[in-house]
């Protein structure tokens, strides 16, 4: 059974590893101009907690070492702080 979970920019496909293999693998998908793209990279569902840990550590780094990139009152991500 294939399943897609999507937010605004990123999503995942949850799919079987192969036609006769029901092990779950995850593929990250991205959106651009209302089109979704599967980049063909998948990983075992065993590693989902590791991915979550990496993304949480990334968020903590960004919150501590960068500043909001704001133009005309709108935030466009983050940028490195000037030294």
C-alpha angles and dihedrals in degrees: 000000000000120000131184124202114189137181127174100296108000137043143159137231115216107204142156116268092239145344092277098026119082095189107129120244128182127221121193114223130192135206129224124170091346093306120116120218129200109204093196096242114128135170137195116273085235088079098053093104090051091053091049090050092050093049093047091050089049091053091050090050092049092048092051105036105030139054132224115271100225124176121177091346095307123111117228099183125279139308134199115270115253113250 
